[in-house]
Amino acid sequence: MTKRQYLLIGLAAVFLIVAIGVLQISQKVDEFIVEQGAAGAYLAARQATRLNDAQAAGDYWARALTARPGDRELLQAALQAKIMAGSFDEGLEFARRLIAVSPQNQQAHILLAVDAFKQKQFDVALEHADEMGAGPLSSVLAPNLKIWIALAQNDENMGARAVKKLTRASLFAGVPLVQAARVLEVKGNHEAAAAHYSEAVRAGAARYLYFVLSYGAFLERQDEPDKAAKLYAFYHSTHLHHAHVLAAQKRLKNGIKPPLQKDPAAAMAEAFAAIGEAMRGEERIDLALGYLRMAQHLDRDNELIAFSLAQLLGQRERLVAAAEQFAEIDSGALLYRDAQIQRAQMLFEAGAAEAAIAVLNKQLKQQPQDRELLISLGDLYRAETRFAEAEKSYDEAIALIDEISARDWHLYFVRGMMRERLGNWDMAEIDLQRARKLSNDEPHVLNYLGYSWIDKGMYLDEGLKIIKQAVKEQPKNGAFVDSLGWAHFRLGNYATALKVLERASQLEPTDPVITDHLGDALWRMQREVEARYQWRKALAFDPTEEDRAKIERKLLTGLGAPEKKKPEAHMPRGGTAI
């Protein structure tokens, strides 16, 4: 379920806390240890930074500053952490203090320029922009500010210079080109705007959502619906369907032209958000979060920014903060439904399963025919082993399918699993066979179906064959290898089972089920001491309560005699996690 090096030159100085806020400051650790009251705050700030808890880190850096109020590195770390946490006002205060001791500090000038820009204090914003100095960062951000300030102040000369600088900048996947194009469109220079958009396409910008929405809207306003339709279709051919692109396609179909964005703060917010999207594409999550925080400071009503921020917080394992951010998205927003689904996922991962389920059930009362909501709810019930409720959700989702397609294989697969868990094998097998056909022998389906057959004493040769096929396609999937080994065990091929299960254990050394299976195979090979050792290990790997009880019994009495007759129903255990 996870770069261009030039992007790190200069840009990392903006928000990459680990690079600056920890490594440089770590040189001062000896000094802080002897300063009463500062050592604990310093160490706590570093730990909070490692845990991606920017709010706590900022508070601890601020506490450490009480011992050294003018320390440049500490001020910079506190500034960074506060911005990452979304505490912009506190970050601005640290920026002012930082400039007092380090007048050329680029980060501080950027933040103060952005804030002044938001307040329409354009002269102040220009002063800070001019103090940014040279480098990749200032070559993009300074002219981005100046181009909109020039438009607001009707300064043709400054605007022309800013456009020229932006069109020379090659960073951020065409974002500077788009900003130049947007301002040129506002000024009525549609030909030049179109040229810059085309250049951005050649730079690979069409894979980014913000570019697609901006350029598509431009094409619609320029009466080029075919090009706009092609652009939207291209995006959906390489990404999951997005609510804003779907809305643009609907608007295009109805012949409604989108308005032109003329507000400087909103336009700059979209520019920062676009940079954040580019950084996220480069897996520079901290940088992306920093840019999105600045974007949100400029435009708190932009749902795309709020949604992207929430996603990034989730990636950083700030699950509760992510859920809260998703919850802030307005019920009238295009992304509201998607936000509720992801909010529920964040709550679930944070350990609040009932709250997560309640979020989806509440949303389903408003949209009872929404397949994605039903599937998401079913997935939560499945993870909670509430199989009957999961089956019901999947049933309702399948009933809404107008025409079955290949992409529906997973829905039949998960319903089949639920039916098998509930003891309804006949209906489960129908679903699993349909999933196999729709998916063209997807390995997870083969693994589950094949193992189920063998465990029930049915179609033994075919079951073993399709499990082997799954392992062949994914030989490093420990769950699949475990299924193969366990299948041999159930067939009485103990020597082969042991060999295969040892390989599965190497692939997944802390899996309780695989370790338990390995113990069983060792016992059948009359290696009882080693078997009990593996069973004890399995207990340490947090098995289910049902499996724990079985393992504890085996530690007392062993396995007993091999089964002479296979059970009619048994829950497939190997490789079933999806």
Buried (B, 14 or more C-beta within 10 A) or exposed (E): EEEEEEBBEBBBBBBBBEBBBBEBBEEBEEBBEEBEEBBEBBBBBBEBBEEBBBBBBBBBBBBBBEBBEEBBBBBBBBBBBBBBBBBBEBBBBBBEBBBEEBEEBBBBBBBBBBBBBBEEBBEBBBBBBEBBEEBBBBBBBBBBBBBBBBBBEEBEEBBEBBBEBBBEBBBBBBBBBBBBBBBBBBBEBBEBBBBBBEBBBEBEBBBBBBBBBBBBBBBBBBEBBEBBBEBBEEBBEEEEEBBBBEEBBEBBEEEEEBEEBBEBBBBBBBBBBBBBBBBBBBEBBBBBBBBBBBBBBBBEEBBBBBBBBBBBBBBBEBBBBBBBBBBBBEEEBBBBBBBBBBBBBBBBBBEBBEBBBEBBEEBBEEEEEBBEBBBBBBBBBBBBEBBEBBBBBBBBBBEEEEEEEEEBBBBBBBBBBBBBBBEBBEBBBBBBBBBBEBBEEBBBBBBBBBBBBBBBBBBBEEBBEBBBBBBEBBEEBBBBBBBBBBBBBBBEBBEBBBEBBBBBBEBBEEBBBBBBBBBBBBBBBEBEEBBBBBBBBBBEBEBEEEBBEBBEEBBEEEBEEEEEEBEEEBEBBBBBEE
